[in-house]
Amino acid sequence: MTRNTGFDENDLRTLAGPRSFERGRGYVDAVTAVEVSDGWITATVHGTHAYAVELSLDGPRGLAGECGCPYGMEGNFCKHLVALGLTVLAGPEALPQQRGRARSRAQKLDGWLAGLSRDELLALVREQIAEDRQVRRRLELRAASAHGDLAEVRTRIRELLDVTPFERYGYVEYADAHAYGEQAAQAVSAISALTSTGRGEDAISLSREAMQLLSEVQDGIDDSDGHLGRVGDALAEAHLDACRAAHPDPDETARWLVRHVLSDLDDLTGIDPLDYADVLGEPGMVTVRRLAVEAWRGNRTGWAEKYLMERLAKAGDDVDTVVAVHAADLMPDGSTHLVIARELDAAGRPDEALRWAERGIGEAAAAVTPDIALVDYLCDRYTSAGRLSDTVALRRDVLTDGRSLAAYQQLRTAAQAAGCWQAERARALSLLRADARQGPRSRYAGPALIDALIDDDDIAAAWQAATETGAHDRQWLALADRARASRPSDTLSVYLRLAEPLTKQTGNPVYEQLTSLLLSIRDCHRRLGTEDEFLSYLAALRTAHKRKRNLMRLLDQHGL
């Protein structure tokens, strides 16, 4: 129920979803150290690890939350947040009263601090420094920055980025990565502080050094939760802010940016030179474009070189350069041709796009199976242009190259639209029958013939093919389900054969499959007039497996 908190259980269920909400109920007893402030509630919730959890009450979208668990770090309202919300709702008093007391405590604290003398405040700060290493490091950095001691600031930042205290056997494991990420974030805060105090040039230098240091250690850290990635993003932002404040030399900055983007450092920071357009001005951007072209010409297949060239070309609406970048490194399956075709479509050049797509199909056919997305694209273009015979021919080639139900279905759709399905079906089934007769010698993963016949609802032909060439259990089950009314005796044999191995297995999914088969077996016996045989079979099965309580419960639920 709502306890004048500003939210209720329905809000929690809506934000979390039914699954996370129900799981959150089981974590209520794991919530500790609840602290209420004016606009937020924090706590620690003990799960796989102890997670810091915060509910925000007065945000622009109302109730929101953050949690340090992997699911929460992805931006989801997780079970730990649900547990904290439920804890608050179950509290002995309304949240506004708790927030009012928190506000009163804060006011009293402010008043008390304001009444202390300078010596008393110094004594209090020194006490906190002695007890809290994180506070000490932050204040040491501020002191070094205030004194203009760049060497000391650099030393402190190096210490904050040092992984040695967190390593176990030369590696920072998952359990320690969060603590390292928090410490590394202090280094970013120190760099940002330099910018805010008018020392942007020093911040530029130190942020670049910090990027290098982080890149050297990132492979030795289990960053599954993305702590290091967030530090890298913050570091990139700190560098950009420093550049905007200090107005560095555009040419030097452009050269550094290109080197950075083409190096492994960019994996950590994701810097985009276009974000620096206001810092570089047109002269600097000219340098960026020139260096990008030189780098790409020197390595046309390099991922970073291609990305940079494509990014700059798209920003300048230079479609021809985008095409040239992709054309220099074409994938053999035609997937790159499709990228080019879509770029040309977006630029309003559909005829060129079609030629590139057709070229991709032609070049792929000689070496590998064409990318199916390219085939779909080209078939859509042909169909829109009324070139139905070309669509059929392309779908026929796909089926010939790789027998599958999907290829058969797509050929059928195209041929029906073109009015030639009868002839195409005969040709396709002949191909699939030849493949099925090869059995294990076929290079394809199982006979598509039976799937195709079932999909055509040609059950008699499918049953004959399954009998002659063999079929998977999945196919036999589909056939039996379709043919039960017309050939109950044959399908009964199929169901009994499929049920037998399941009686030797355990687990709820197995029990559900077995129950479904038993219902089908009962239906077959009813059609054959042999219900007594089924009752005897079922009684024997129940006696043999009576210890499987979940199975017995399922059978009871279905009247078996």
Backbone hydrogen bonds, N-H to C=O, Kabsch-Sander energy under -0.5 kcal/mol:
donor,donor_aa,acceptor,acceptor_aa,energy
12,L,8,D,-1.8
13,R,9,E,-2.7
14,T,10,N,-2.5
15,L,11,D,-2.3
16,A,12,L,-2.5
17,G,13,R,-2.6
21,F,17,G,-2.3
22,E,18,P,-2.3
23,R,19,R,-2.2
24,G,20,S,-2.2
25,R,21,F,-1.2
26,G,22,E,-0.7
26,G,23,R,-0.8
27,Y,24,G,-1.7
28,V,25,R,-1.1
30,A,27,Y,-1.5
31,V,28,V,-1.4
32,T,44,T,-3.2
35,E,42,T,-3.1
37,S,40,W,-2.9
41,I,55,L,-2.3
42,T,35,E,-2.8
43,A,53,V,-2.0
44,T,32,T,-2.9
45,V,51,Y,-2.4
46,H,30,A,-2.0
47,G,45,V,-0.8
47,G,49,H,-3.1
51,Y,45,V,-2.9
51,Y,49,H,-0.8
53,V,43,A,-2.7
53,V,51,Y,-0.5
54,E,66,E,-2.7
55,L,41,I,-3.0
56,S,64,A,-2.6
57,L,39,G,-2.8
58,D,39,G,-0.8
59,G,62,G,-0.8
62,G,59,G,-1.7
64,A,56,S,-2.1
66,E,54,E,-2.5
68,G,52,A,-1.2
73,M,69,C,-2.6
74,E,70,P,-0.7
74,E,71,Y,-0.6
75,G,72,G,-2.1
76,N,71,Y,-1.3
78,C,76,N,-1.1
82,V,78,C,-1.8
83,A,79,K,-2.4
84,L,80,H,-2.0
85,G,81,L,-2.5
86,L,82,V,-2.9
87,T,83,A,-2.0
88,V,84,L,-2.2
89,L,85,G,-2.3
90,A,86,L,-1.8
91,G,88,V,-1.4
95,L,3,R,-0.7
97,Q,94,A,-0.6
98,Q,94,A,-1.5
99,R,95,L,-2.9
100,G,96,P,-2.3
101,R,97,Q,-2.2
102,A,98,Q,-2.2
103,R,99,R,-2.5
104,S,100,G,-2.1
105,R,101,R,-2.6
106,A,102,A,-2.2
107,Q,103,R,-2.2
108,K,104,S,-2.3
109,L,105,R,-2.4
110,D,106,A,-2.6
111,G,107,Q,-2.5
112,W,108,K,-2.5
113,L,109,L,-2.8
114,A,110,D,-2.5
115,G,111,G,-1.1
116,L,113,L,-1.4
121,L,117,S,-2.6
122,L,118,R,-2.5
123,A,119,D,-2.3
124,L,120,E,-2.1
125,V,121,L,-2.7
126,R,122,L,-2.7
127,E,123,A,-1.9
128,Q,124,L,-2.0
129,I,125,V,-2.7
130,A,126,R,-2.2
131,E,127,E,-1.3
132,D,128,Q,-2.5
133,R,131,E,-0.5
136,R,132,D,-2.1
137,R,133,R,-2.4
138,R,134,Q,-2.2
139,L,135,V,-2.4
140,E,136,R,-2.5
141,L,137,R,-2.3
142,R,138,R,-2.1
143,A,139,L,-2.5
144,A,140,E,-2.4
145,S,141,L,-2.5
146,A,142,R,-2.5
147,H,143,A,-1.7
148,G,145,S,-1.3
149,D,144,A,-2.4
150,L,148,G,-1.4
153,V,149,D,-2.2
154,R,150,L,-2.9
155,T,151,A,-2.1
156,R,152,E,-2.5
157,I,153,V,-2.5
158,R,154,R,-2.3
159,E,155,T,-2.0
160,L,156,R,-2.2
161,L,157,I,-1.7
162,D,158,R,-0.5
162,D,159,E,-0.8
166,F,163,V,-2.0
167,E,163,V,-0.9
167,E,164,T,-1.1
168,R,171,Y,-2.7
171,Y,168,R,-0.7
172,V,220,G,-3.1
173,E,171,Y,-0.8
176,D,173,E,-1.4
177,A,173,E,-1.2
177,A,174,Y,-0.6
178,H,174,Y,-0.7
180,Y,176,D,-2.0
181,G,177,A,-2.7
182,E,178,H,-2.2
183,Q,179,A,-1.9
184,A,180,Y,-3.0
185,A,181,G,-1.9
186,Q,182,E,-0.9
186,Q,183,Q,-0.8
187,A,183,Q,-0.9
187,A,184,A,-0.6
188,V,184,A,-1.3
189,S,185,A,-2.1
190,A,186,Q,-2.1
191,I,187,A,-1.9
192,S,188,V,-2.5
193,A,189,S,-2.0
194,L,190,A,-1.4
195,T,191,I,-1.4
196,S,192,S,-2.1
197,T,193,A,-1.1
198,G,195,T,-1.7
199,R,194,L,-2.8
203,A,199,R,-1.8
204,I,200,G,-2.4
205,S,201,E,-2.1
206,L,202,D,-2.7
207,S,203,A,-2.5
208,R,204,I,-1.9
209,E,205,S,-1.8
210,A,206,L,-2.7
211,M,207,S,-2.1
212,Q,208,R,-1.8
213,L,209,E,-2.4
214,L,210,A,-2.7
215,S,211,M,-2.2
216,E,212,Q,-1.4
217,V,213,L,-0.9
217,V,214,L,-0.7
218,Q,214,L,-1.5
220,G,217,V,-1.8
221,I,218,Q,-1.4
222,D,172,V,-2.7
223,D,221,I,-1.4
226,G,223,D,-1.7
230,R,226,G,-1.9
231,V,227,H,-1.7
232,G,228,L,-2.5
233,D,229,G,-2.2
234,A,230,R,-2.4
235,L,231,V,-2.4
236,A,232,G,-2.2
237,E,233,D,-2.1
238,A,234,A,-2.3
239,H,235,L,-2.2
240,L,236,A,-2.2
241,D,237,E,-2.5
242,A,238,A,-2.1
243,C,239,H,-2.3
244,R,240,L,-2.4
245,A,241,D,-1.6
246,A,242,A,-2.5
247,H,243,C,-2.1
253,T,249,D,-2.5
254,A,250,P,-2.5
255,R,251,D,-2.3
256,W,252,E,-2.3
257,L,253,T,-2.7
258,V,254,A,-2.2
259,R,255,R,-2.3
260,H,256,W,-2.8
261,V,257,L,-2.7
262,L,258,V,-1.9
263,S,260,H,-1.4
266,D,260,H,-0.8
266,D,263,S,-1.0
267,D,264,D,-1.4
268,L,265,L,-1.5
269,T,265,L,-1.4
270,G,266,D,-2.1
275,D,272,D,-1.9
276,Y,273,P,-1.7
277,A,274,L,-1.4
279,V,276,Y,-0.6
280,L,276,Y,-3.0
281,G,277,A,-2.4
284,G,280,L,-1.5
285,M,281,G,-2.1
286,V,282,E,-2.2
287,T,283,P,-1.7
288,V,284,G,-2.2
289,R,285,M,-2.6
290,R,286,V,-2.4
291,L,287,T,-2.7
292,A,288,V,-2.3
293,V,289,R,-2.2
294,E,290,R,-2.2
295,A,291,L,-2.5
296,W,292,A,-2.4
297,R,293,V,-2.6
298,G,294,E,-1.5
299,N,295,A,-1.0
299,N,296,W,-0.5
302,G,299,N,-1.3
306,K,302,G,-2.5
307,Y,303,W,-2.7
308,L,304,A,-2.4
309,M,305,E,-2.2
310,E,306,K,-2.8
311,R,307,Y,-2.8
312,L,308,L,-2.3
313,A,309,M,-2.5
314,K,310,E,-2.7
315,A,311,R,-1.8
316,G,312,L,-1.3
317,D,314,K,-1.6
318,D,313,A,-3.2
319,V,317,D,-1.2
322,V,318,D,-1.8
323,V,319,V,-2.6
324,A,320,D,-2.3
325,V,321,T,-2.5
326,H,322,V,-1.9
327,A,323,V,-2.9
328,A,324,A,-1.2
329,D,326,H,-1.6
330,L,327,A,-0.5
334,G,331,M,-1.6
338,L,334,G,-1.6
339,V,335,S,-1.5
340,I,336,T,-2.3
341,A,337,H,-2.5
342,R,338,L,-2.5
343,E,339,V,-2.0
344,L,340,I,-2.4
345,D,341,A,-2.4
346,A,342,R,-2.4
347,A,343,E,-1.3
348,G,345,D,-1.9
349,R,344,L,-2.8
353,A,349,R,-1.8
354,L,350,P,-2.4
355,R,351,D,-1.9
356,W,352,E,-2.2
357,A,353,A,-2.2
358,E,354,L,-2.6
359,R,355,R,-2.3
360,G,356,W,-2.2
361,I,357,A,-1.9
362,G,358,E,-2.3
363,E,359,R,-2.6
364,A,360,G,-1.9
365,A,361,I,-2.2
366,A,362,G,-0.7
367,A,364,A,-1.6
368,V,364,A,-2.1
371,D,333,D,-3.0
374,L,371,D,-0.6
375,V,371,D,-1.9
376,D,372,I,-2.7
377,Y,373,A,-2.2
378,L,374,L,-2.5
379,C,375,V,-2.6
380,D,376,D,-2.3
381,R,377,Y,-2.1
382,Y,378,L,-2.7
383,T,379,C,-2.8
384,S,380,D,-2.4
385,A,381,R,-1.7
386,G,383,T,-1.4
387,R,382,Y,-2.9
388,L,386,G,-1.5
391,T,387,R,-1.6
392,V,388,L,-2.4
393,A,389,S,-2.3
394,L,390,D,-2.1
395,R,391,T,-2.5
396,R,392,V,-2.6
397,D,393,A,-2.0
398,V,394,L,-1.9
399,L,395,R,-2.0
400,T,396,R,-2.4
401,D,397,D,-2.2
402,G,398,V,-1.9
408,Y,404,S,-2.0
409,Q,405,L,-2.8
410,Q,406,A,-2.3
411,L,407,A,-2.0
412,R,408,Y,-2.5
413,T,409,Q,-2.4
414,A,410,Q,-2.1
415,A,411,L,-3.0
416,Q,412,R,-2.7
417,A,413,T,-1.8
418,A,414,A,-1.5
419,G,415,A,-0.8
419,G,416,Q,-0.6
420,C,415,A,-2.6
421,W,415,A,-0.5
424,E,420,C,-2.1
425,R,421,W,-3.4
426,A,422,Q,-1.8
427,R,423,A,-1.9
428,A,424,E,-2.8
429,L,425,R,-3.0
430,S,426,A,-1.9
431,L,427,R,-1.8
432,L,428,A,-2.4
433,R,429,L,-2.8
434,A,430,S,-1.9
435,D,431,L,-1.7
436,A,432,L,-2.6
437,R,433,R,-2.2
438,Q,434,A,-0.7
438,Q,435,D,-0.8
439,G,435,D,-0.6
439,G,436,A,-1.2
441,R,438,Q,-1.9
442,S,439,G,-2.0
446,G,444,Y,-2.0
452,A,448,A,-2.6
453,L,449,L,-2.5
454,I,450,I,-2.6
455,D,451,D,-2.4
456,D,452,A,-1.7
457,D,454,I,-1.5
458,D,453,L,-2.7
459,I,457,D,-1.1
462,A,458,D,-2.1
463,W,459,I,-2.8
464,Q,460,A,-2.1
465,A,461,A,-2.4
466,A,462,A,-2.5
467,T,463,W,-2.2
468,E,464,Q,-2.3
469,T,465,A,-3.0
470,G,466,A,-1.5
476,W,472,H,-2.5
477,L,473,D,-2.5
478,A,474,R,-2.0
479,L,475,Q,-2.7
480,A,476,W,-2.8
481,D,477,L,-2.5
482,R,478,A,-1.8
483,A,479,L,-2.4
484,R,480,A,-1.1
487,R,483,A,-2.6
491,T,487,R,-2.2
492,L,488,P,-2.1
493,S,489,S,-1.4
494,V,490,D,-1.4
495,Y,491,T,-2.6
496,L,492,L,-2.6
497,R,493,S,-2.0
498,L,494,V,-2.3
499,A,495,Y,-2.2
500,E,496,L,-1.6
502,L,498,L,-0.6
503,T,499,A,-1.3
503,T,500,E,-0.8
504,K,501,P,-1.1
505,Q,502,L,-1.6
511,Y,507,G,-2.2
512,E,508,N,-2.3
513,Q,509,P,-1.9
514,L,510,V,-2.7
515,T,511,Y,-2.5
516,S,512,E,-2.1
517,L,513,Q,-2.1
518,L,514,L,-2.4
519,L,515,T,-2.1
520,S,516,S,-1.7
521,I,517,L,-2.7
522,R,518,L,-2.6
523,D,519,L,-1.9
524,C,520,S,-2.1
525,H,521,I,-2.3
526,R,522,R,-2.3
527,R,523,D,-2.1
528,L,524,C,-1.9
529,G,525,H,-1.1
530,T,525,H,-2.6
533,E,530,T,-0.6
534,F,530,T,-1.3
535,L,531,E,-2.5
536,S,532,D,-2.1
537,Y,533,E,-2.3
538,L,534,F,-3.1
539,A,535,L,-2.4
540,A,536,S,-2.1
541,L,537,Y,-2.0
542,R,538,L,-2.6
543,T,539,A,-2.3
544,A,540,A,-2.2
545,H,541,L,-1.6
546,K,543,T,-0.7
548,K,545,H,-1.7
549,R,547,R,-1.7
552,M,548,K,-2.4
553,R,549,R,-2.5
554,L,550,N,-2.0
555,L,551,L,-2.6
556,D,552,M,-2.3
557,Q,553,R,-2.3
558,H,554,L,-1.5
559,G,556,D,-1.6
560,L,555,L,-3.3
